[in-house]
Amino acid sequence: MADTTAYRIAEQKIEKALRTQATGLDLSGSGDTRLTELPESLGQLTQLGKLDLSGNRLTVLPESLSRLTRLLSLDLSGTN
């Protein structure tokens, strides 16, 4: 994990989304907060309908994303 700050921020957002049963989550990256990998806990957000991962440095997506069966919108634009 190249940027622990970005990863920690993502984990905090995921925890909040779990608590609030959010149907959308913005994990877009910019500047110093660009993810190189996603927390496995993302797969616990089975209520998500929209997920924004744009602008990150992701090269692979975790298998846990397959548990997001309600996901209708996944933004990976600008991801390299």
PyMOL Python script that loads the backbone (N, CA, C, O; Angstrom):
from pymol import cmd

cmd.read_pdbstr("""\
ATOM      1  N   MET A   1       0.850  -1.169   0.000  1.00  0.00           N
ATOM      2  CA  MET A   1       0.000   0.000   0.000  1.00  0.00           C
ATOM      3  C   MET A   1       0.897   1.233   0.000  1.00  0.00           C
ATOM      4  O   MET A   1       1.636   1.477   0.953  1.00  0.00           O
ATOM      5  N   ALA A   2       0.821   1.998  -1.073  1.00  0.00           N
ATOM      6  CA  ALA A   2       1.726   3.130  -1.236  1.00  0.00           C
ATOM      7  C   ALA A   2       1.342   4.317  -0.371  1.00  0.00           C
ATOM      8  O   ALA A   2       2.217   4.965   0.203  1.00  0.00           O
ATOM      9  N   ASP A   3       0.068   4.613  -0.267  1.00  0.00           N
ATOM     10  CA  ASP A   3      -0.345   5.794   0.480  1.00  0.00           C
ATOM     11  C   ASP A   3      -1.259   5.380   1.631  1.00  0.00           C
ATOM     12  O   ASP A   3      -2.456   5.169   1.433  1.00  0.00           O
ATOM     13  N   THR A   4      -0.704   5.266   2.816  1.00  0.00           N
ATOM     14  CA  THR A   4      -1.490   4.831   3.969  1.00  0.00           C
ATOM     15  C   THR A   4      -2.534   5.863   4.373  1.00  0.00           C
ATOM     16  O   THR A   4      -3.568   5.504   4.935  1.00  0.00           O
ATOM     17  N   THR A   5      -2.281   7.141   4.096  1.00  0.00           N
ATOM     18  CA  THR A   5      -3.261   8.182   4.419  1.00  0.00           C
ATOM     19  C   THR A   5      -4.532   7.978   3.612  1.00  0.00           C
ATOM     20  O   THR A   5      -5.630   8.006   4.167  1.00  0.00           O
ATOM     21  N   ALA A   6      -4.395   7.774   2.319  1.00  0.00           N
ATOM     22  CA  ALA A   6      -5.554   7.551   1.449  1.00  0.00           C
ATOM     23  C   ALA A   6      -6.306   6.294   1.870  1.00  0.00           C
ATOM     24  O   ALA A   6      -7.537   6.276   1.887  1.00  0.00           O
ATOM     25  N   TYR A   7      -5.572   5.257   2.206  1.00  0.00           N
ATOM     26  CA  TYR A   7      -6.187   3.996   2.623  1.00  0.00           C
ATOM     27  C   TYR A   7      -6.965   4.179   3.932  1.00  0.00           C
ATOM     28  O   TYR A   7      -8.079   3.674   4.074  1.00  0.00           O
ATOM     29  N   ARG A   8      -6.383   4.887   4.863  1.00  0.00           N
ATOM     30  CA  ARG A   8      -7.031   5.146   6.158  1.00  0.00           C
ATOM     31  C   ARG A   8      -8.304   5.978   5.971  1.00  0.00           C
ATOM     32  O   ARG A   8      -9.324   5.708   6.606  1.00  0.00           O
ATOM     33  N   ILE A   9      -8.242   6.976   5.111  1.00  0.00           N
ATOM     34  CA  ILE A   9      -9.424   7.794   4.820  1.00  0.00           C
ATOM     35  C   ILE A   9     -10.518   6.927   4.200  1.00  0.00           C
ATOM     36  O   ILE A   9     -11.689   7.059   4.555  1.00  0.00           O
ATOM     37  N   ALA A  10     -10.148   6.053   3.288  1.00  0.00           N
ATOM     38  CA  ALA A  10     -11.116   5.153   2.659  1.00  0.00           C
ATOM     39  C   ALA A  10     -11.760   4.241   3.696  1.00  0.00           C
ATOM     40  O   ALA A  10     -12.973   4.032   3.676  1.00  0.00           O
ATOM     41  N   GLU A  11     -10.957   3.703   4.595  1.00  0.00           N
ATOM     42  CA  GLU A  11     -11.515   2.844   5.652  1.00  0.00           C
ATOM     43  C   GLU A  11     -12.514   3.606   6.515  1.00  0.00           C
ATOM     44  O   GLU A  11     -13.554   3.061   6.885  1.00  0.00           O
ATOM     45  N   GLN A  12     -12.209   4.856   6.836  1.00  0.00           N
ATOM     46  CA  GLN A  12     -13.117   5.677   7.646  1.00  0.00           C
ATOM     47  C   GLN A  12     -14.425   5.930   6.909  1.00  0.00           C
ATOM     48  O   GLN A  12     -15.499   5.871   7.509  1.00  0.00           O
ATOM     49  N   LYS A  13     -14.342   6.210   5.616  1.00  0.00           N
ATOM     50  CA  LYS A  13     -15.550   6.433   4.823  1.00  0.00           C
ATOM     51  C   LYS A  13     -16.392   5.161   4.735  1.00  0.00           C
ATOM     52  O   LYS A  13     -17.621   5.217   4.781  1.00  0.00           O
ATOM     53  N   ILE A  14     -15.726   4.021   4.608  1.00  0.00           N
ATOM     54  CA  ILE A  14     -16.439   2.740   4.547  1.00  0.00           C
ATOM     55  C   ILE A  14     -17.141   2.464   5.872  1.00  0.00           C
ATOM     56  O   ILE A  14     -18.297   2.041   5.885  1.00  0.00           O
ATOM     57  N   GLU A  15     -16.450   2.701   6.985  1.00  0.00           N
ATOM     58  CA  GLU A  15     -17.060   2.507   8.304  1.00  0.00           C
ATOM     59  C   GLU A  15     -18.292   3.389   8.472  1.00  0.00           C
ATOM     60  O   GLU A  15     -19.316   2.933   8.981  1.00  0.00           O
ATOM     61  N   LYS A  16     -18.202   4.646   8.048  1.00  0.00           N
ATOM     62  CA  LYS A  16     -19.344   5.557   8.148  1.00  0.00           C
ATOM     63  C   LYS A  16     -20.494   5.064   7.269  1.00  0.00           C
ATOM     64  O   LYS A  16     -21.651   5.090   7.689  1.00  0.00           O
ATOM     65  N   ALA A  17     -20.183   4.622   6.070  1.00  0.00           N
ATOM     66  CA  ALA A  17     -21.212   4.121   5.158  1.00  0.00           C
ATOM     67  C   ALA A  17     -21.896   2.884   5.734  1.00  0.00           C
ATOM     68  O   ALA A  17     -23.099   2.698   5.549  1.00  0.00           O
ATOM     69  N   LEU A  18     -21.140   2.043   6.429  1.00  0.00           N
ATOM     70  CA  LEU A  18     -21.732   0.874   7.087  1.00  0.00           C
ATOM     71  C   LEU A  18     -22.694   1.305   8.186  1.00  0.00           C
ATOM     72  O   LEU A  18     -23.804   0.781   8.287  1.00  0.00           O
ATOM     73  N   ARG A  19     -22.268   2.262   9.009  1.00  0.00           N
ATOM     74  CA  ARG A  19     -23.105   2.746  10.115  1.00  0.00           C
ATOM     75  C   ARG A  19     -24.394   3.393   9.630  1.00  0.00           C
ATOM     76  O   ARG A  19     -25.452   3.220  10.235  1.00  0.00           O
ATOM     77  N   THR A  20     -24.300   4.137   8.537  1.00  0.00           N
ATOM     78  CA  THR A  20     -25.452   4.913   8.058  1.00  0.00           C
ATOM     79  C   THR A  20     -26.248   4.194   6.976  1.00  0.00           C
ATOM     80  O   THR A  20     -27.261   4.709   6.504  1.00  0.00           O
ATOM     81  N   GLN A  21     -25.791   3.000   6.580  1.00  0.00           N
ATOM     82  CA  GLN A  21     -26.439   2.245   5.503  1.00  0.00           C
ATOM     83  C   GLN A  21     -26.521   3.081   4.218  1.00  0.00           C
ATOM     84  O   GLN A  21     -27.540   3.072   3.527  1.00  0.00           O
ATOM     85  N   ALA A  22     -25.453   3.790   3.913  1.00  0.00           N
ATOM     86  CA  ALA A  22     -25.400   4.646   2.731  1.00  0.00           C
ATOM     87  C   ALA A  22     -25.558   3.830   1.449  1.00  0.00           C
ATOM     88  O   ALA A  22     -25.090   2.695   1.361  1.00  0.00           O
ATOM     89  N   THR A  23     -26.218   4.419   0.467  1.00  0.00           N
ATOM     90  CA  THR A  23     -26.393   3.749  -0.816  1.00  0.00           C
ATOM     91  C   THR A  23     -25.413   4.273  -1.861  1.00  0.00           C
ATOM     92  O   THR A  23     -25.366   3.763  -2.981  1.00  0.00           O
ATOM     93  N   GLY A  24     -24.641   5.277  -1.502  1.00  0.00           N
ATOM     94  CA  GLY A  24     -23.620   5.814  -2.381  1.00  0.00           C
ATOM     95  C   GLY A  24     -22.352   6.081  -1.592  1.00  0.00           C
ATOM     96  O   GLY A  24     -22.402   6.426  -0.411  1.00  0.00           O
ATOM     97  N   LEU A  25     -21.205   5.919  -2.259  1.00  0.00           N
ATOM     98  CA  LEU A  25     -19.924   6.135  -1.585  1.00  0.00           C
ATOM     99  C   LEU A  25     -18.938   6.752  -2.559  1.00  0.00           C
ATOM    100  O   LEU A  25     -18.759   6.261  -3.674  1.00  0.00           O
ATOM    101  N   ASP A  26     -18.300   7.834  -2.129  1.00  0.00           N
ATOM    102  CA  ASP A  26     -17.301   8.529  -2.936  1.00  0.00           C
ATOM    103  C   ASP A  26     -15.913   8.229  -2.379  1.00  0.00           C
ATOM    104  O   ASP A  26     -15.528   8.739  -1.327  1.00  0.00           O
ATOM    105  N   LEU A  27     -15.176   7.403  -3.094  1.00  0.00           N
ATOM    106  CA  LEU A  27     -13.782   7.115  -2.749  1.00  0.00           C
ATOM    107  C   LEU A  27     -12.868   7.612  -3.865  1.00  0.00           C
ATOM    108  O   LEU A  27     -11.799   7.052  -4.107  1.00  0.00           O
ATOM    109  N   SER A  28     -13.309   8.678  -4.540  1.00  0.00           N
ATOM    110  CA  SER A  28     -12.502   9.224  -5.628  1.00  0.00           C
ATOM    111  C   SER A  28     -11.200   9.764  -5.061  1.00  0.00           C
ATOM    112  O   SER A  28     -11.125  10.181  -3.905  1.00  0.00           O
ATOM    113  N   GLY A  29     -10.194   9.745  -5.893  1.00  0.00           N
ATOM    114  CA  GLY A  29      -8.879  10.181  -5.453  1.00  0.00           C
ATOM    115  C   GLY A  29      -8.412  11.415  -6.183  1.00  0.00           C
ATOM    116  O   GLY A  29      -8.806  11.672  -7.321  1.00  0.00           O
ATOM    117  N   SER A  30      -7.567  12.175  -5.515  1.00  0.00           N
ATOM    118  CA  SER A  30      -6.929  13.332  -6.134  1.00  0.00           C
ATOM    119  C   SER A  30      -5.729  13.713  -5.278  1.00  0.00           C
ATOM    120  O   SER A  30      -5.691  13.458  -4.075  1.00  0.00           O
ATOM    121  N   GLY A  31      -4.777  14.314  -5.914  1.00  0.00           N
ATOM    122  CA  GLY A  31      -3.597  14.764  -5.179  1.00  0.00           C
ATOM    123  C   GLY A  31      -2.935  13.661  -4.391  1.00  0.00           C
ATOM    124  O   GLY A  31      -2.532  12.643  -4.954  1.00  0.00           O
ATOM    125  N   ASP A  32      -2.818  13.859  -3.078  1.00  0.00           N
ATOM    126  CA  ASP A  32      -2.148  12.899  -2.210  1.00  0.00           C
ATOM    127  C   ASP A  32      -3.074  11.807  -1.692  1.00  0.00           C
ATOM    128  O   ASP A  32      -2.629  10.914  -0.972  1.00  0.00           O
ATOM    129  N   THR A  33      -4.337  11.864  -2.044  1.00  0.00           N
ATOM    130  CA  THR A  33      -5.284  10.867  -1.538  1.00  0.00           C
ATOM    131  C   THR A  33      -5.765   9.966  -2.676  1.00  0.00           C
ATOM    132  O   THR A  33      -6.962   9.869  -2.947  1.00  0.00           O
ATOM    133  N   ARG A  34      -4.820   9.318  -3.325  1.00  0.00           N
ATOM    134  CA  ARG A  34      -5.133   8.392  -4.404  1.00  0.00           C
ATOM    135  C   ARG A  34      -4.824   6.972  -3.937  1.00  0.00           C
ATOM    136  O   ARG A  34      -3.701   6.658  -3.541  1.00  0.00           O
ATOM    137  N   LEU A  35      -5.828   6.143  -3.996  1.00  0.00           N
ATOM    138  CA  LEU A  35      -5.677   4.756  -3.550  1.00  0.00           C
ATOM    139  C   LEU A  35      -4.940   3.907  -4.579  1.00  0.00           C
ATOM    140  O   LEU A  35      -5.119   4.074  -5.786  1.00  0.00           O
ATOM    141  N   THR A  36      -4.114   3.003  -4.086  1.00  0.00           N
ATOM    142  CA  THR A  36      -3.478   2.013  -4.949  1.00  0.00           C
ATOM    143  C   THR A  36      -4.120   0.648  -4.760  1.00  0.00           C
ATOM    144  O   THR A  36      -3.930  -0.253  -5.576  1.00  0.00           O
ATOM    145  N   GLU A  37      -4.871   0.501  -3.695  1.00  0.00           N
ATOM    146  CA  GLU A  37      -5.644  -0.711  -3.433  1.00  0.00           C
ATOM    147  C   GLU A  37      -6.839  -0.332  -2.578  1.00  0.00           C
ATOM    148  O   GLU A  37      -6.841   0.700  -1.907  1.00  0.00           O
ATOM    149  N   LEU A  38      -7.861  -1.189  -2.615  1.00  0.00           N
ATOM    150  CA  LEU A  38      -9.085  -0.927  -1.868  1.00  0.00           C
ATOM    151  C   LEU A  38      -9.163  -1.809  -0.636  1.00  0.00           C
ATOM    152  O   LEU A  38      -8.737  -2.964  -0.670  1.00  0.00           O
ATOM    153  N   PRO A  39      -9.700  -1.278   0.445  1.00  0.00           N
ATOM    154  CA  PRO A  39      -9.891  -2.095   1.646  1.00  0.00           C
ATOM    155  C   PRO A  39     -10.885  -3.231   1.367  1.00  0.00           C
ATOM    156  O   PRO A  39     -11.892  -3.023   0.691  1.00  0.00           O
ATOM    157  N   GLU A  40     -10.606  -4.409   1.879  1.00  0.00           N
ATOM    158  CA  GLU A  40     -11.509  -5.551   1.723  1.00  0.00           C
ATOM    159  C   GLU A  40     -12.866  -5.270   2.353  1.00  0.00           C
ATOM    160  O   GLU A  40     -13.874  -5.843   1.939  1.00  0.00           O
ATOM    161  N   SER A  41     -12.900  -4.391   3.353  1.00  0.00           N
ATOM    162  CA  SER A  41     -14.156  -4.069   4.031  1.00  0.00           C
ATOM    163  C   SER A  41     -15.181  -3.446   3.089  1.00  0.00           C
ATOM    164  O   SER A  41     -16.365  -3.394   3.421  1.00  0.00           O
ATOM    165  N   LEU A  42     -14.754  -2.978   1.935  1.00  0.00           N
ATOM    166  CA  LEU A  42     -15.669  -2.420   0.954  1.00  0.00           C
ATOM    167  C   LEU A  42     -16.750  -3.432   0.577  1.00  0.00           C
ATOM    168  O   LEU A  42     -17.885  -3.045   0.297  1.00  0.00           O
ATOM    169  N   GLY A  43     -16.419  -4.692   0.567  1.00  0.00           N
ATOM    170  CA  GLY A  43     -17.362  -5.746   0.225  1.00  0.00           C
ATOM    171  C   GLY A  43     -18.505  -5.911   1.216  1.00  0.00           C
ATOM    172  O   GLY A  43     -19.478  -6.606   0.922  1.00  0.00           O
ATOM    173  N   GLN A  44     -18.407  -5.288   2.379  1.00  0.00           N
ATOM    174  CA  GLN A  44     -19.475  -5.352   3.380  1.00  0.00           C
ATOM    175  C   GLN A  44     -20.615  -4.387   3.062  1.00  0.00           C
ATOM    176  O   GLN A  44     -21.689  -4.472   3.659  1.00  0.00           O
ATOM    177  N   LEU A  45     -20.384  -3.475   2.127  1.00  0.00           N
ATOM    178  CA  LEU A  45     -21.382  -2.454   1.804  1.00  0.00           C
ATOM    179  C   LEU A  45     -22.368  -2.977   0.761  1.00  0.00           C
ATOM    180  O   LEU A  45     -22.478  -2.426  -0.334  1.00  0.00           O
ATOM    181  N   THR A  46     -23.066  -4.022   1.106  1.00  0.00           N
ATOM    182  CA  THR A  46     -23.953  -4.690   0.154  1.00  0.00           C
ATOM    183  C   THR A  46     -25.145  -3.834  -0.251  1.00  0.00           C
ATOM    184  O   THR A  46     -25.842  -4.182  -1.204  1.00  0.00           O
ATOM    185  N   GLN A  47     -25.400  -2.735   0.435  1.00  0.00           N
ATOM    186  CA  GLN A  47     -26.509  -1.855   0.095  1.00  0.00           C
ATOM    187  C   GLN A  47     -26.133  -0.807  -0.947  1.00  0.00           C
ATOM    188  O   GLN A  47     -27.006  -0.083  -1.427  1.00  0.00           O
ATOM    189  N   LEU A  48     -24.848  -0.709  -1.307  1.00  0.00           N
ATOM    190  CA  LEU A  48     -24.404   0.345  -2.225  1.00  0.00           C
ATOM    191  C   LEU A  48     -25.028   0.199  -3.606  1.00  0.00           C
ATOM    192  O   LEU A  48     -25.098  -0.893  -4.170  1.00  0.00           O
ATOM    193  N   GLY A  49     -25.477   1.331  -4.130  1.00  0.00           N
ATOM    194  CA  GLY A  49     -25.968   1.383  -5.496  1.00  0.00           C
ATOM    195  C   GLY A  49     -25.020   2.170  -6.383  1.00  0.00           C
ATOM    196  O   GLY A  49     -25.021   2.009  -7.604  1.00  0.00           O
ATOM    197  N   LYS A  50     -24.201   3.032  -5.758  1.00  0.00           N
ATOM    198  CA  LYS A  50     -23.282   3.884  -6.512  1.00  0.00           C
ATOM    199  C   LYS A  50     -21.936   3.935  -5.793  1.00  0.00           C
ATOM    200  O   LYS A  50     -21.874   4.149  -4.582  1.00  0.00           O
ATOM    201  N   LEU A  51     -20.863   3.734  -6.554  1.00  0.00           N
ATOM    202  CA  LEU A  51     -19.505   3.766  -6.001  1.00  0.00           C
ATOM    203  C   LEU A  51     -18.603   4.542  -6.947  1.00  0.00           C
ATOM    204  O   LEU A  51     -18.496   4.213  -8.128  1.00  0.00           O
ATOM    205  N   ASP A  52     -17.960   5.567  -6.426  1.00  0.00           N
ATOM    206  CA  ASP A  52     -17.053   6.403  -7.218  1.00  0.00           C
ATOM    207  C   ASP A  52     -15.615   6.106  -6.807  1.00  0.00           C
ATOM    208  O   ASP A  52     -15.202   6.401  -5.686  1.00  0.00           O
ATOM    209  N   LEU A  53     -14.868   5.522  -7.724  1.00  0.00           N
ATOM    210  CA  LEU A  53     -13.455   5.219  -7.498  1.00  0.00           C
ATOM    211  C   LEU A  53     -12.566   5.999  -8.463  1.00  0.00           C
ATOM    212  O   LEU A  53     -11.391   5.672  -8.631  1.00  0.00           O
ATOM    213  N   SER A  54     -13.117   7.010  -9.086  1.00  0.00           N
ATOM    214  CA  SER A  54     -12.387   7.766 -10.097  1.00  0.00           C
ATOM    215  C   SER A  54     -11.127   8.420  -9.528  1.00  0.00           C
ATOM    216  O   SER A  54     -11.047   8.735  -8.340  1.00  0.00           O
ATOM    217  N   GLY A  55     -10.152   8.611 -10.410  1.00  0.00           N
ATOM    218  CA  GLY A  55      -8.949   9.346 -10.051  1.00  0.00           C
ATOM    219  C   GLY A  55      -7.943   8.617  -9.182  1.00  0.00           C
ATOM    220  O   GLY A  55      -6.979   9.228  -8.720  1.00  0.00           O
ATOM    221  N   ASN A  56      -8.138   7.337  -8.950  1.00  0.00           N
ATOM    222  CA  ASN A  56      -7.200   6.580  -8.118  1.00  0.00           C
ATOM    223  C   ASN A  56      -6.137   5.896  -8.968  1.00  0.00           C
ATOM    224  O   ASN A  56      -6.143   6.012 -10.193  1.00  0.00           O
ATOM    225  N   ARG A  57      -5.246   5.200  -8.328  1.00  0.00           N
ATOM    226  CA  ARG A  57      -4.168   4.463  -9.004  1.00  0.00           C
ATOM    227  C   ARG A  57      -4.369   2.962  -8.828  1.00  0.00           C
ATOM    228  O   ARG A  57      -3.443   2.241  -8.457  1.00  0.00           O
ATOM    229  N   LEU A  58      -5.559   2.512  -9.090  1.00  0.00           N
ATOM    230  CA  LEU A  58      -5.890   1.098  -8.895  1.00  0.00           C
ATOM    231  C   LEU A  58      -5.456   0.283 -10.105  1.00  0.00           C
ATOM    232  O   LEU A  58      -5.664   0.687 -11.249  1.00  0.00           O
ATOM    233  N   THR A  59      -4.857  -0.856  -9.839  1.00  0.00           N
ATOM    234  CA  THR A  59      -4.491  -1.762 -10.928  1.00  0.00           C
ATOM    235  C   THR A  59      -5.322  -3.038 -10.878  1.00  0.00           C
ATOM    236  O   THR A  59      -5.452  -3.734 -11.886  1.00  0.00           O
ATOM    237  N   VAL A  60      -5.882  -3.348  -9.721  1.00  0.00           N
ATOM    238  CA  VAL A  60      -6.772  -4.502  -9.559  1.00  0.00           C
ATOM    239  C   VAL A  60      -7.913  -4.108  -8.624  1.00  0.00           C
ATOM    240  O   VAL A  60      -7.777  -3.214  -7.789  1.00  0.00           O
ATOM    241  N   LEU A  61      -9.030  -4.791  -8.787  1.00  0.00           N
ATOM    242  CA  LEU A  61     -10.170  -4.607  -7.892  1.00  0.00           C
ATOM    243  C   LEU A  61     -10.301  -5.854  -7.035  1.00  0.00           C
ATOM    244  O   LEU A  61     -10.116  -6.966  -7.531  1.00  0.00           O
ATOM    245  N   PRO A  62     -10.618  -5.688  -5.758  1.00  0.00           N
ATOM    246  CA  PRO A  62     -10.711  -6.851  -4.874  1.00  0.00           C
ATOM    247  C   PRO A  62     -11.917  -7.722  -5.223  1.00  0.00           C
ATOM    248  O   PRO A  62     -12.939  -7.229  -5.700  1.00  0.00           O
ATOM    249  N   GLU A  63     -11.782  -8.990  -4.981  1.00  0.00           N
ATOM    250  CA  GLU A  63     -12.861  -9.939  -5.216  1.00  0.00           C
ATOM    251  C   GLU A  63     -14.091  -9.577  -4.387  1.00  0.00           C
ATOM    252  O   GLU A  63     -15.213  -9.903  -4.774  1.00  0.00           O
ATOM    253  N   SER A  64     -13.895  -8.918  -3.270  1.00  0.00           N
ATOM    254  CA  SER A  64     -15.009  -8.551  -2.390  1.00  0.00           C
ATOM    255  C   SER A  64     -16.026  -7.640  -3.082  1.00  0.00           C
ATOM    256  O   SER A  64     -17.166  -7.542  -2.628  1.00  0.00           O
ATOM    257  N   LEU A  65     -15.636  -6.974  -4.169  1.00  0.00           N
ATOM    258  CA  LEU A  65     -16.586  -6.135  -4.898  1.00  0.00           C
ATOM    259  C   LEU A  65     -17.734  -6.956  -5.487  1.00  0.00           C
ATOM    260  O   LEU A  65     -18.809  -6.418  -5.750  1.00  0.00           O
ATOM    261  N   SER A  66     -17.514  -8.229  -5.691  1.00  0.00           N
ATOM    262  CA  SER A  66     -18.569  -9.082  -6.252  1.00  0.00           C
ATOM    263  C   SER A  66     -19.747  -9.229  -5.291  1.00  0.00           C
ATOM    264  O   SER A  66     -20.826  -9.659  -5.701  1.00  0.00           O
ATOM    265  N   ARG A  67     -19.557  -8.882  -4.030  1.00  0.00           N
ATOM    266  CA  ARG A  67     -20.653  -8.944  -3.049  1.00  0.00           C
ATOM    267  C   ARG A  67     -21.571  -7.726  -3.120  1.00  0.00           C
ATOM    268  O   ARG A  67     -22.609  -7.692  -2.459  1.00  0.00           O
ATOM    269  N   LEU A  68     -21.196  -6.735  -3.910  1.00  0.00           N
ATOM    270  CA  LEU A  68     -22.009  -5.524  -4.036  1.00  0.00           C
ATOM    271  C   LEU A  68     -23.070  -5.751  -5.111  1.00  0.00           C
ATOM    272  O   LEU A  68     -23.001  -5.176  -6.197  1.00  0.00           O
ATOM    273  N   THR A  69     -24.030  -6.576  -4.802  1.00  0.00           N
ATOM    274  CA  THR A  69     -25.015  -7.018  -5.787  1.00  0.00           C
ATOM    275  C   THR A  69     -26.039  -5.946  -6.154  1.00  0.00           C
ATOM    276  O   THR A  69     -26.763  -6.111  -7.136  1.00  0.00           O
ATOM    277  N   ARG A  70     -26.120  -4.873  -5.408  1.00  0.00           N
ATOM    278  CA  ARG A  70     -27.046  -3.774  -5.725  1.00  0.00           C
ATOM    279  C   ARG A  70     -26.360  -2.641  -6.478  1.00  0.00           C
ATOM    280  O   ARG A  70     -26.988  -1.630  -6.791  1.00  0.00           O
ATOM    281  N   LEU A  71     -25.089  -2.807  -6.763  1.00  0.00           N
ATOM    282  CA  LEU A  71     -24.322  -1.754  -7.418  1.00  0.00           C
ATOM    283  C   LEU A  71     -24.812  -1.535  -8.851  1.00  0.00           C
ATOM    284  O   LEU A  71     -24.788  -2.446  -9.679  1.00  0.00           O
ATOM    285  N   LEU A  72     -25.253  -0.310  -9.121  1.00  0.00           N
ATOM    286  CA  LEU A  72     -25.749   0.051 -10.444  1.00  0.00           C
ATOM    287  C   LEU A  72     -24.789   0.984 -11.167  1.00  0.00           C
ATOM    288  O   LEU A  72     -24.794   1.057 -12.396  1.00  0.00           O
ATOM    289  N   SER A  73     -23.964   1.699 -10.406  1.00  0.00           N
ATOM    290  CA  SER A  73     -23.063   2.683 -10.987  1.00  0.00           C
ATOM    291  C   SER A  73     -21.685   2.558 -10.352  1.00  0.00           C
ATOM    292  O   SER A  73     -21.537   2.660  -9.134  1.00  0.00           O
ATOM    293  N   LEU A  74     -20.678   2.335 -11.196  1.00  0.00           N
ATOM    294  CA  LEU A  74     -19.285   2.237 -10.738  1.00  0.00           C
ATOM    295  C   LEU A  74     -18.448   3.145 -11.608  1.00  0.00           C
ATOM    296  O   LEU A  74     -18.314   2.902 -12.807  1.00  0.00           O
ATOM    297  N   ASP A  75     -17.880   4.192 -11.024  1.00  0.00           N
ATOM    298  CA  ASP A  75     -17.076   5.155 -11.768  1.00  0.00           C
ATOM    299  C   ASP A  75     -15.596   4.855 -11.552  1.00  0.00           C
ATOM    300  O   ASP A  75     -15.072   4.981 -10.445  1.00  0.00           O
ATOM    301  N   LEU A  76     -14.940   4.455 -12.634  1.00  0.00           N
ATOM    302  CA  LEU A  76     -13.495   4.187 -12.602  1.00  0.00           C
ATOM    303  C   LEU A  76     -12.739   5.152 -13.514  1.00  0.00           C
ATOM    304  O   LEU A  76     -11.580   4.908 -13.847  1.00  0.00           O
ATOM    305  N   SER A  77     -13.383   6.238 -13.916  1.00  0.00           N
ATOM    306  CA  SER A  77     -12.739   7.170 -14.826  1.00  0.00           C
ATOM    307  C   SER A  77     -11.480   7.772 -14.211  1.00  0.00           C
ATOM    308  O   SER A  77     -11.421   8.026 -13.008  1.00  0.00           O
ATOM    309  N   GLY A  78     -10.491   7.994 -15.044  1.00  0.00           N
ATOM    310  CA  GLY A  78      -9.251   8.597 -14.585  1.00  0.00           C
ATOM    311  C   GLY A  78      -8.417   7.698 -13.696  1.00  0.00           C
ATOM    312  O   GLY A  78      -7.470   8.157 -13.057  1.00  0.00           O
ATOM    313  N   THR A  79      -8.765   6.413 -13.648  1.00  0.00           N
ATOM    314  CA  THR A  79      -8.010   5.461 -12.820  1.00  0.00           C
ATOM    315  C   THR A  79      -6.898   4.875 -13.680  1.00  0.00           C
ATOM    316  O   THR A  79      -7.128   4.399 -14.792  1.00  0.00           O
ATOM    317  N   ASN A  80      -5.697   4.922 -13.139  1.00  0.00           N
ATOM    318  CA  ASN A  80      -4.579   4.331 -13.884  1.00  0.00           C
ATOM    319  C   ASN A  80      -3.643   3.628 -12.954  1.00  0.00           C
ATOM    320  O   ASN A  80      -2.639   3.067 -13.395  1.00  0.00           O
TER     321      ASN A  80
END
""", "prot")
cmd.dss("prot")
cmd.show_as("cartoon", "prot")
cmd.util.cbc("prot")
cmd.orient("prot")
